[in-house]
C-alpha cells in the first residue's frame, strides 16, 4: 500500500504536492508494521499539512527561512500513528496558511486534481490534492476561514472541519490562534469521520467524542439560496454554474428547497485570514536546523516559541 502510494505520487508528476517526501521512513514504517493487529488505521497512508509537526521531519509553513526540525509529533499526528497510520510526508500550503487559493507558496503550486488549469484551493492545497489523486487515503489540513473546506470542494473530495477545539492544536503553527482547527481530508464522509474518531482530544481540547454517523435519509432534502438572494459579487459565470446544481440534484431524487439568504450585503463574503505571519527567530540552515518548540494551550490555542 505504501509503495503504491509513492508510485501514484511519482505518476502524478506534480512536484507541488509535497514539500517533504518521507519515502524511506514511510517504507521502513510499513515493513515494521507486522501482521494486522486490529488497530483502526493499520497501514493507512496519510500526509500532513506542513504547519503541523511530525517528529523527524522539518516544519516549514511553506517558508524555508522559517523551517524548524520537529523533535516530537503534534498530538493529533501521534494519535494517528499510534492507530497504525503511516505518514508519507509534509504537504504544501499557502505560506503561513494565509490564503485560500493554494498558489501563495515559494514551492511549485499543486495542480488541481480535477482541472489542472484551475487553482487547487488553499491554504491546505497539497493535503487536498494528495487525497484527490489517490496518493493518500486521508490527510491533515487546517481550517481557520475555509482553508480545509475550500480545497476539498475544488478537488471533489470531503473536507471535515471539526468544531473549534474538538481536536488538539498542540504541535501546530498557528495562523490565528483563537480560530485555528486541524481538519481532515478524505474521499468519503465515513473515512473522514473514522479519522476524526481516532484523533482524540487531549487535556487542552473540548470534550467532544465523535458520535456514530447516522445513515442517509431515504430522500435528501437540500436547501439552496433563492436566485434573488444568491450573492456572487458580480460573477455571472459562477452564478450560472451554481443555478445548474439544483437541477442536477433533483434528477438524483433530492428535494431542493429554496430559502432566502440572511446575509447582509454590507457583510464580507468570507472571514479574513490572518494578516500577519507567526513570529519566529533566526534563520534555519542545513547545518543547524532550528528546533520546533511547542507549548500546549487551552482549546485550539497551541503555543509557539
Secondary structure, 3 states (H helix, E strand, C coil): CHHHHHHHHHHHCCCCCEEEECHHHHHHHHHCCCCCCCCCCCCCEEEEECCECCCCCEECCCCHHHCEECCCCCHHHHHHHHCCCEEEEEECCCHHHCCCCCCCCCCCCCCCCCCCCCCCCCCCHHHHHHHHCCCCCEEEEECCCCCCHHHHHHCCCEEEECCCCCCCCCCECCCCCCCCCEEEEECCHHHHHHHHHHCCCCCCCCCCCCCCCCCCCCCCEEEEECCCCCCCCCCHHHHHHHHHHHHHHHHCCCEEEEECCCCCCCCCCCCCCCCCCCCCCCCCCCCCCEECCCCCCCCCCCCCC
